[in-house]
């Protein structure tokens, strides 16, 4: 018998984590009575664990009595994605994008107030757009627009509450309609690079990350880049649902033709 099998799990932390998961399962902030019905707990038990999680910084209590995950929980989620090897698992897709477009590619997640790059692949060009920064703003960057266009209501409410600027509702609706976002070049006329990004969704329709490409503005074919990225997102969906394996050889053959 291993040491883990001999040691009994603590009941109280386990219950607190169960409640935290119940809050995470909701796409909007939740009320204590709803949590009680979902978990089958008494009102007192729910209240005690909510107070504990708010005190520890894992939940925020809103003015109307509802609860939502805090940014601390969001940072933990981003770290979990990174530690789970999402960047490593997506690496073949990034390499395929860079191979086909011969431009730098990247993977970004929503982390706090920014779009945070967790993986990048540079292009095999003498003159290329380097993904130098690890963080981009949510308002004008392609990855920031994707991550906010597909964010949950709770995430958007939290970002707005922190005073973070995001693109207009019209722009975000257009991102959802087209399925991709492009850098707002008018926001920084001195920037000579442009990015295109698309969402990578999980089986519940939540945006896990944004995958994109960055290139000199005068060299980037937005239509071609968005088409390839949308195709790659579809391949990711196949990977996520464990359907036929990713066929990178086919992508390479298509690129070579």
JOQUI-V809180 format. One record per residue. PSI is psi in degrees with one decimal (999 if undefined). OMEGA is omega in radians with two decimals (999 if undefined). Layout:
[[PSI OMEGA] [PSI OMEGA]]
This chain:
[[130.0 -3.12] [166.1 3.13] [-36.7 3.12] [-34.9 3.13] [-29.8 -3.14] [-26.3 -3.07] [126.1 -3.13] [140.4 3.11] [145.6 3.09] [130.9 -3.06] [-44.9 -3.04] [-48.5 3.09] [-36.2 3.14] [-42.6 3.12] [-38.3 3.11] [-41.3 3.12] [-34.1 3.09] [-41.9 3.12] [-40.2 3.12] [-39.6 3.11] [-36.6 3.13] [-38.8 3.08] [-41.6 -3.13] [-29.4 -3.12] [-19.4 3.14] [140.0 -3.14] [-5.2 3.09] [160.8 3.07] [146.6 -3.01] [155.6 3.11] [148.7 -3.14] [-43.0 3.13] [-35.4 3.12] [-39.0 3.09] [-40.5 3.13] [-43.6 3.13] [-39.8 -3.13] [-42.7 -3.05] [-16.0 -3.08] [30.3 -3.10] [161.2 3.05] [160.8 3.12] [-41.1 -3.12] [-41.6 -3.12] [-43.0 3.12] [-47.2 -3.11] [-44.4 -3.11] [-43.6 -3.12] [-33.1 3.08] [-45.1 3.12] [-41.2 3.14] [-44.8 -3.09] [-33.3 3.05] [-43.8 3.14] [-35.6 -3.12] [-6.8 3.08] [10.6 -3.11] [-20.5 3.12] [153.6 2.99] [138.8 3.03] [125.9 -3.14] [166.9 -3.07] [-23.4 -3.12] [9.3 3.06] [-3.0 3.10] [164.5 -3.12] [148.1 3.09] [163.4 3.07] [144.6 3.12] [172.4 3.06] [-27.4 3.08] [-42.6 3.10] [-36.6 3.11] [-41.2 3.10] [-37.3 3.10] [-39.6 3.12] [-42.2 3.11] [-40.4 3.12] [-37.3 3.13] [-41.3 3.10] [-42.5 -3.11] [-44.4 -3.12] [-27.7 3.12] [-4.1 3.09] [23.9 3.12] [-45.2 3.13] [-41.7 3.13] [-39.1 -3.12] [-29.3 3.14] [-11.4 -3.08] [-45.0 3.11] [-34.1 3.11] [-43.0 3.10] [-43.5 3.14] [-36.8 3.12] [-40.5 3.11] [-48.1 -3.13] [-38.2 3.12] [-43.7 -3.06] [-37.5 -3.09] [-16.4 -3.08] [40.3 3.09] [161.3 -3.13] [139.4 3.10] [161.7 -3.08] [160.7 3.06] [127.8 -3.08] [146.8 3.06] [157.9 3.08] [115.4 -3.12] [104.7 -3.14] [-114.0 -3.05] [7.8 -3.05] [167.1 2.94] [115.9 -3.00] [125.7 -3.14] [122.5 3.12] [-10.5 3.10] [144.2 3.12] [153.7 3.07] [120.5 -3.13] [155.4 -3.08] [149.3 3.11] [58.4 3.14] [151.5 3.08] [-39.0 3.07] [115.9 -3.09] [165.0 3.09] [114.6 -3.14] [135.5 3.03] [79.7 -3.00] [-40.7 -3.11] [155.9 3.07] [-5.3 -3.09] [139.7 3.10] [152.1 -3.13] [160.5 -3.08] [-17.3 -3.02] [-49.2 -3.00] [-19.1 -3.12] [150.4 3.14] [-44.8 -3.13] [-39.9 3.11] [-38.4 3.13] [-39.2 3.09] [-47.8 -3.06] [-32.3 3.10] [-31.2 3.11] [-31.5 -3.10] [12.0 3.12] [157.5 3.09] [164.1 3.10] [-39.2 -3.14] [-42.0 3.14] [-42.7 3.13] [-38.8 3.10] [-40.0 -3.13] [-42.6 3.11] [-44.8 3.13] [-39.4 3.13] [-26.5 3.12] [3.0 3.08] [21.5 -3.11] [132.0 -3.13] [133.8 3.04] [169.0 3.13] [160.4 -3.12] [160.2 3.12] [-32.3 3.11] [-43.9 3.14] [-43.2 -3.12] [-35.8 3.08] [-37.7 3.12] [-36.4 3.08] [-45.0 3.14] [-37.0 -3.13] [-43.9 -3.10] [-27.6 -3.11] [7.1 3.11] [164.5 3.12] [153.4 3.11] [144.9 3.09] [140.3 3.05] [94.2 -3.07] [-22.2 3.12] [-19.8 -3.12] [-29.1 -3.14] [83.7 -3.07] [-23.4 -3.12] [-12.7 -3.13] [123.3 -3.09] [14.9 3.12] [154.6 3.11] [143.8 3.11] [151.0 3.00] [137.2 -3.11] [152.9 3.08] [158.9 -3.14] [150.2 2.94] [116.9 -3.00] [150.7 3.03] [-175.8 -3.05] [-5.0 3.07] [7.0 3.12] [17.2 3.11] [143.1 -3.13] [115.8 3.11] [-39.3 -3.05] [172.5 3.03] [132.7 3.07] [135.2 -3.04] [177.4 3.12] [144.2 -3.12] [133.2 -3.09] [162.8 3.01] [136.2 -3.04] [-41.8 -3.07] [-3.8 -3.11] [-16.6 -3.03] [125.0 3.03] [99.3 -3.04] [-41.4 -3.12] [-45.1 3.14] [-44.3 -3.12] [-45.4 -3.13] [-36.7 3.13] [-44.8 3.14] [-40.9 -3.14] [-39.2 3.10] [-38.1 3.08] [-42.5 3.13] [-38.6 3.10] [-36.5 3.09] [-39.8 3.09] [-38.4 3.09] [-40.9 3.11] [-38.4 3.08] [-41.0 3.11] [-44.2 -3.08] [-39.4 -3.12] [8.9 3.08] [36.2 3.02] [-168.8 -2.99] [140.4 -3.03] [153.9 3.13] [125.9 -3.08] [80.1 -3.12] [-28.9 3.13] [-40.2 3.13] [-41.5 3.13] [-40.9 -3.14] [-39.5 3.12] [-40.4 3.12] [-38.4 -3.12] [-31.8 -3.09] [-21.2 -3.09] [999 999]]
